[in-house]
Amino acid sequence: MHILQATSEFYPYSKTGGLADMVAGLSGALADMGHEVTIVTPLYRGIKKNYPKIKPTRHTLRIPMGRRVVNARVQKISPQQNLTVLFVEQPKYYDREGIYMEKGSGYADNPDRFIFFSKAVIELANIQQKRPDVIHCHDWQAGLIPLLQLDGGKSKKQNPRPGTCMTIHNLAYQGNCDAKNYQLANLPKSYFKPSGVEYYGQLNFLKAGLIFSDQLATVSPQYATEIMTPQFGEGLDGVLRQRANDMSGILNGVNYRQWRTTGNPHLPFEYSAHDLSGKYKNKVALIRELGLQSPRKMPPLYAYVGRLADQKGVDLMLEALPDWLGKTDSLFALLGSGEPWMEDRLRQLQEDFPGRACCHIGYSEELAHRIEAAADFFLMPSKFEPCGLNQLYSFRYGTIPIVNNVGGLSDTVNDIRKKQTIGNGFKLAKYSSNCLLQTLRASSAMYANKERLRRIRKRAMLASFDWINAAKSYLKIYATTGNNEN
């Protein structure tokens, strides 16, 4: 099967979060299984410099954008057998400091940028030597592709169209924008209605994908159920309930070639489930690196790596951590960026607890690995979490996750207090700072029981969430799309 993945970011070339990791992991697994995989993604600033093996192709795209025509070139790299990455090079749209935003604000022309990208995907699908069997669209940035594909294929009955699959990585981000942007899509006005792409008078990219894609998926079974309710449906739960028979919840996997505790260039010391001594050494090294200290020789180290956003439960941490650090000798390390007010509060936390809290505002792939390897507990008390990857990374690194009982966190974490024989983490009873404090106390008590801590770390490290099973599930979906139906 030939699968075309349409994604606004793709690891290692571009990344702001789990989307890049997910598409890379799934695509690599499909390629390893012998399927032909083509990735289409924008050529952002710095990619060509960092990956000089990327080479230009002979293709030039001429994309209509309303009454204008915008040109693009196509660059290419083949990082592994059966996998090709095509980069859409359009400097006006993609040669910028950020991917979606700059200095905390989204780019005003993001609708233009991703309408253009969606059209480029369709053009590239049409000129492939072997036409794709399916176009797999990821998140709102690729949401218009199923409609563009459907509308463009109506007059091409002699050439069966590729099927389409739409994966929702986070329903909170929908690409909602002014209705005037619809004219850039060069689509008939008949699609701009409540049963189409219109959402309360605006254009909604993600809604287009939800309505017009052949099949839908999201990144965990629990989240697939949650988003059909008003609480988690972000205003689109009605649309999703109408497509319930076409929805699959497929748990994300982990690229264990990247997230590993042996042969990892980012870790100063190796370790494994059978020899955890290197984890202790990594903890000592990180404490020194971050300038942390405590009156106790080796207190528990709590960590957070990720976006600083309301979704992630950062507000709970900001409420609970001053009390926790003030009454215990625990340490805290954070790596992330996002909401300016959260960044300011975290800087204040570091000032209030010098040597006890280190809050690194920004992102570093290398430091992310070192924190995961060094930490005893990983905080992830998200309000909602489509899948979550950091709890899966934490398992492999022998770091016990503390999570809220939602989405993929619910699917992957078993509470140690309720399921002692299979427990691998802690779940909050409800979303509150008091519940987080209670759970921190429970984790501290477990930390004091070194033999129990060792057993649970080993259990977590031996768990497997590789991409093969997820890839097999997606292949079943692909087979039921468009003209691939049996």
Secondary structure, DSSP 4 states (H G I P E B T S, - for coil): -EEEEE-S--TTT--SSHHHHHHHHHHHHHHHTT-EEEEEEE--TTHHHH-TT-EEEEEEEEEEETTEEEEEEEEEEEEETTEEEEEEE-HHHH-SSSSSEETTEE-TTHHHHHHHHHHHHHHHHHH-SS--SEEEEESGGGTTHHHHHHHHHTT-TTSPPPEEEEEES-TT---EE-GGGGGGGT--GGG-STTTTEETTEEEHHHHHHHH-SEEEES-HHHHHHTTSTTTSTT-HHHHHHTGGGEEE------TTTS-SSS-TT-SS--BTTBTHHHHHHHHHHHHHHT---SSSS--EEEEES-BSGGGTHHHHHHHHHHHHHHS--EEEEEE-B-HHHHHHHHHHHHHSTTTEEEEES--HHHHHHHHHH-SEEEE--S--SS-SHHHHHHHTT-EEEE-SSHHHHHH--BTTT-TTT--BEE-SSSSHHHHHHHHHHHHHHHH-HHHHHHHHHHHHH----HHHHHHHHHHHHTTSGGG--
